[in-house]
Amino acid sequence: MNIDHLVTMANQIGGFFASFPDREEAQVGIATHIERYWAPRMRVRLYEHMDREEGAGLAPIVLDAMTRHRRRQELPVAENTSVPKDEDTGGDAG
């Protein structure tokens, strides 16, 4: 997934929550939204960008939110199970 697109999407989410008067509530909102609605691989890609590029392009509120709430969101990326490892099995059709 293109990191520029992920950064743009994260900043759009941050722009919405930035209007909240309580900064902590805004940060929780950003982190919760990304945790609930982004696929794990998207979150992992964003974290890689934060680690490698110091989150270049992310709005400060987004970077702060993702840094502060990172531990609860880190999930291993599941192996792609949509394609059988043994393609010769033919499924369960008999």
C-alpha positions as CSV (number, residue, x, y, z in Angstrom):
1,M,0.0,0.0,0.0
2,N,1.3,3.4,-0.9
3,I,2.5,5.3,2.2
4,D,1.6,8.7,0.8
5,H,-2.0,7.5,0.6
6,L,-1.9,6.2,4.1
7,V,-0.4,9.4,5.4
8,T,-3.1,11.4,3.7
9,M,-5.9,9.2,5.1
10,A,-4.4,9.4,8.6
11,N,-4.1,13.2,8.4
12,Q,-7.8,13.4,7.2
13,I,-8.8,11.4,10.3
14,G,-6.6,13.7,12.4
15,G,-8.2,16.8,10.9
16,F,-11.6,15.6,12.0
17,F,-10.5,14.9,15.6
18,A,-8.3,18.0,15.9
19,S,-11.4,20.0,16.3
20,F,-12.1,18.3,19.7
21,P,-11.3,20.7,22.6
22,D,-9.7,17.9,24.6
23,R,-6.5,16.9,23.0
24,E,-6.3,13.5,24.8
25,E,-9.8,12.7,23.6
26,A,-8.8,13.6,20.1
27,Q,-5.7,11.4,20.2
28,V,-7.8,8.5,21.5
29,G,-10.3,9.1,18.7
30,I,-7.6,9.0,16.1
31,A,-6.0,5.9,17.4
32,T,-9.3,4.1,17.9
33,H,-10.5,4.9,14.4
34,I,-7.3,3.6,12.9
35,E,-7.4,0.5,15.1
36,R,-11.0,-0.3,14.2
37,Y,-11.2,0.5,10.5
38,W,-7.7,0.0,9.1
39,A,-6.5,-3.5,8.1
40,P,-3.5,-4.7,10.2
41,R,-1.2,-4.5,7.2
42,M,-2.1,-0.8,6.8
43,R,-1.3,-0.1,10.4
44,V,1.9,-2.0,10.2
45,R,2.9,0.0,7.1
46,L,2.2,3.3,8.9
47,Y,4.3,2.2,11.9
48,E,7.1,1.2,9.6
49,H,6.9,4.7,8.1
50,M,7.0,6.2,11.6
51,D,10.1,4.1,12.5
52,R,12.0,4.6,9.3
53,E,11.0,8.1,8.3
54,E,10.0,9.6,11.7
55,G,6.5,9.8,10.4
56,A,7.3,12.3,7.7
57,G,4.2,14.0,6.4
58,L,2.0,13.1,9.4
59,A,0.3,15.9,11.2
60,P,1.7,16.3,14.7
61,I,-1.6,15.3,16.4
62,V,-1.7,12.1,14.3
63,L,2.0,11.3,15.0
64,D,1.4,11.9,18.8
65,A,-1.7,9.8,18.8
66,M,-0.2,6.9,17.0
67,T,3.0,7.0,19.2
68,R,1.1,7.3,22.5
69,H,-1.4,4.5,21.7
70,R,0.9,2.3,19.6
71,R,1.3,-0.5,22.1
72,R,-2.4,-1.4,22.2
73,Q,-2.6,-1.5,18.4
74,E,0.4,-3.6,17.5
75,L,-0.8,-6.9,16.1
76,P,1.1,-9.4,14.1
77,V,0.1,-9.4,10.4
78,A,-1.6,-12.7,9.8
79,E,-0.4,-14.9,7.0
80,N,-2.4,-14.7,3.8
81,T,-4.8,-17.6,4.2
82,S,-6.9,-16.7,1.1
83,V,-4.8,-19.0,-1.1
84,P,-4.3,-22.6,0.0
85,K,-0.7,-23.6,0.6
86,D,-1.3,-26.9,-1.2
87,E,-3.1,-25.9,-4.4
88,D,-3.5,-29.5,-5.5
89,T,-6.1,-30.3,-2.9
90,G,-9.0,-29.1,-4.9
91,G,-11.1,-28.0,-2.0
92,D,-13.9,-29.9,-0.3
93,A,-16.0,-30.6,-3.4
94,G,-15.0,-34.3,-3.4
